[in-house]
Amino acid sequence: MTANLYLVLIPLLPLATFVLLGLFGRKYFKNSSGIIGTTSLFVSALLSLVSAYQYFFVDGKVNGVYQQVVILKHTWLQFSPNVSIDMGMILDPISMMMIVVVTFVSLMVHIYSLGYMKGEERFATYYSFLSLFTFSMLGLVLSSNIFQIYIFWELVGVSSFLLIGYYYDKPSAVAASKKAFIVTRFADLGFLVGILILSFEAGTLDFQTLIHRLTAPDSEFLHTAAAASFMGVSALTWGLVLVFIGGAGKSAMFPLHIWLPDAMEGPTPVSALIHAATMVVAGVFLVARLFPVYALSCPVALHLVMYVGILSALFAAVIACTQTDIKRVLAYSTMSQIGYMMFALGVSGYGGEDGLGYMASMFHLFTHAFFKALLFLGAGAVIHMIHSNEMKDMGGLRKKMPVTHLTFLLACLAIAGIPPFAGFFSKEEILTAAFHANKMVYGIALITAAITAFYMFRLYFTIFWNKEATADAHHADSSHHEGTYSMKIPLVLLAAGAVLAGFVPFGKLVTSDGAFLPTEMNPVFSIAPVLLAVTGILLAMSMYRKKNDSPEKISGAVKSVYQASYRKFYIDEIYLFITKKIIFNLVGRPAAWVDKNIVDGLMNFIATATAFVSELIKGIQSGKVQNYALYFFGGAIGFIVLFIYLWK
Amino acid sequence: MNEIFTLMKHELSLTLILFILLFLKLGKETWKAESTLGFISLLLLLNFLFGFVMNGTGSLFGDMFHTNATIAFEKNILNFGAFIISLQAFSWLKDHKHLPEFYMLMVSTLIGMFFMISSGNLLMFYLGLELSTIPLAALSNFDLLKRQSSEAAMKMILSSAFSSGILLFGISMMYGTTGTVSFSELPQHLDGSALQVFAFILLFTGFAFKMSVVPFHFWTADVYEGSPASVTSYLSVISKGAVIFVFVTVLYTVFKPMAEMWYHVLFLASVLTMVIGNLFAIRQNNLKRFLAFSSIAQVGFILIGISGSSQTGMASVIYFILIYVFSNLGAFGVVALVSALTGKENVNDYKGFYKTNPLLSWVLTISLFSLAGIPPTAGFFGKLFLLTAGAGKGNYLLITIAALNMIVSLYYYLRIVKAMFMDANEQPIEKLIIPFLPKIALFICVAGMIALGFVSDLYNYIYSLSFGM
């Protein structure tokens, strides 16, 4: 395996590009920065493919089992005699799969942006941020150490923050980037505490050692970790649940998903890269990375993963049906699909036949990256032409944008789970795994699949069929066509992925224990999901293909449900209600509806409550020295009384 | 005889500088302010470098004074901070009439702190503390024509006198119950009786006052705001750092027998300090006042590290202070420069700052990130180690509170970054020309904040110097 040292170039190339473009881009590479970024990423992607090939087909296996190897390991910070922070690169099936996905999608986005972002003032800055993100994401998936992963995790968050806020003169973009950063920071807090607990219990930060120490049945670390309890729950469970909260934040799982739809304020290619294919699956990846610990030592935490996953999948799918901004539809759809990946992990066991869910989850992550990136880039092309995100401004575009139309259709078929497109295979595996593990989850997943087909084709028909393009859409001059080749090529390549990715034999390549997992397609089993998906598509077709009033009729009939769903089940409002009305009134301050749009959510409660308390106590800092002396004295007396009389 | 010169070399070298400054002041020749400042900075730099050679271990004057590699390292950190502050004070002092006096006062406070760090018994500690406090009050008053500055000095001297009184009372109680004031003998006589707890808490308030631990912190904000910016940075970094160094050592060695008790004192004090410091920091508009409260909150985190009471605990505290020197001086450096050149100190004045002064904006941003503990700045590693040291005790409640406070603090640090980068302003601060010396200082700070987290040898070295209980 030592021959793989060139692996280190894969993350380092984007880093070098970031430094180069970040420092000199605006001055010297104003126009060539796109080419520079794309070229360097092309090399990186090529190296990823080569190393993945090398790993999967040449030297990754020992006795038919894929091995986990750490290369380039060195101690970075010796923290105390027993604990050190190491840096290294871990090679195993999931990291290999991820580097291929990340570099490939990132390359597509790089190429696509050549056309899409052309003429932007901060073109070079954009490419330097893209490179920074790619570097961080590659670093994240290759981390061999739980602390290393945390560093890259934060870096990914920062670059996402920078890219969402790319249009920094747009207040909504700035607000969205802040929301994303702060909400995920909250989740990261859980992650950090989780890391501290796990590493404290295992006495190491290294993944391999940590997993070994917390899973081996005769390990004393495992026994103490499972025995030590805090509020009736073992330290191990706490640690794993907290780590999962970190993952749920990044992966926009209910109820930490509130940042994702807003994050769509960023440039569309960025949404394709970060908020569809790569960063948002980091949470899934994290659970997969620690999967043996979840599955073998703490099934309780894994159950939580399952419930959160299935809930998010259904919840987001329902909301997606009613959104009118195409990027928001795709955002909720992403959340829903990630929910699939999560509950697939949740129903899985470790090793052998039980590991089907794990394999399915990774499989879906893989196929989803292709078709969801494709959907976003297609949506980007549409937005580029129409200059609007709203579905009502679109329609009848199939003739004007043939390439986009065709590739978008393929992606929709893939995500809807129609054979033989990629999504069908991975979804099938997930459903099979769910069927064997938990019938209720299976049922919900099936319904979600039907809804998915419905809202995707609602989107498809509204954009490309429906009314003929209105005058509004024509306002752009007729020379406005589909976009440059740099925008079409990625669409075609991703479409190829969306069609073919399903034929990758994942059971042979990526499994929970590295061993071969035989999978077979059972045609009988496939009947139900495919039938439901087709029903969803037909329903969407009848409602949205021709402009007619049936959507209004239906929404009239189920008005309250539609309304509730349209308002995202009032989640934002519930946050607002609880935080502003109930808690605030109880605190004793008249409910101040300060700027409803800016102040929503839990964050704001903390902010307002903090400001409130801070307002209350500001009188203490009076500026009078005699008062200070009094407080000083009072403090001293307080401590004395407390520790002499009460504490003993 | 030789021993005195090696063991007390930090103090002696500063005393030498003090005399050179005195002659400079009294001498007939009047130098140009620029060259005087350059000369003094050079002296302080030499003094800092001299701190690394010929260090000894041992004690003097019947154990009144002792030193070792750890203490020498701590003094070097303080020397370094003083050097940076001297560079940063350039823009402010170059038009000041009493330029050499500023440095004379500063050097004498530093000497006091060094004696305090090296002290081997309670009286020596008290002496050092006072030696450093009185010139500090004079320093606060150094903007001679500003009323605020005099007010700050007045408040400082009154509050210090009050605190000293209580501290002395504590020392006498300690002597009364144990019959000794020597650090090496005290532990054998401590049995945790109520009177000793009483005496300890009085002593603790003395430390807490200097470290600005809530509720003994009230003087901080007013004094920080009123004093000249360079003095404020001196107060928040050097003066505070020195007391923390002593505090750790004293807790881990002298008060070891009462460890269980003081652990709880620290727990309570650190929660109070973090929470109150943050709550006040949120609403400040004056940047100096804001940094004052943020530095109060930082002390809360330091107390967590101390409460770890292990070798890691002490190492993380020293390491954090080293990083804190860079971060806080970076932030104060920018604020002091802007304040000296334009007189503006409010957050609102900084709106649109990035448009006119991109370099300074980045320096301030990096410093604030480091103070907030955002990776990959050094401040992140500092905070992380503190929390990990604290977590070693298994008190997750404390860690959770600390982590929540980190998030709150993130808000107000980012608020300033937002003002600089995103808010529009019709009359932003004009483009400032940064003089050479402050530029070097800022450069060193930024380099430190970016690089320090990645130099593991440094941490390892500090770890090897530290000791646990």
Interface residues (C-beta under 8 A of the other chain):
Chain A: T75 W76 L77 Q78 F79 S80 I151 E154 L155 V158 Y168 V174 K178 I182 R185 F186 L189 L192 V193 L196 I197 F200 F230 I606 A607 T610 A611 V613 S614 E615 I617 K618 I620 Q621 G623 V625 N627 Y628 A629 Y631 F632 F633 G634 G635 A636 G638 F639 I640 L642 F643 I644 W647
Chain B: M154 K155 L158 S159 F162 S163 I166 A194 V197 F198 I201 L202 F204 T205 F209 V214 P215 F216 F218 W219 A221 D222 M261 H264 V265 L268 I276 N278 L279 F280 I282 R283 Q311 T312 I374 P375 P376 F381 F385 L387 T388 A391 G392 G394 Y396 I399 T400 A403 L404 M406 I407 V408 L410 Y411 L414 F421 M422 F454 S456 Y459 N460 Y463
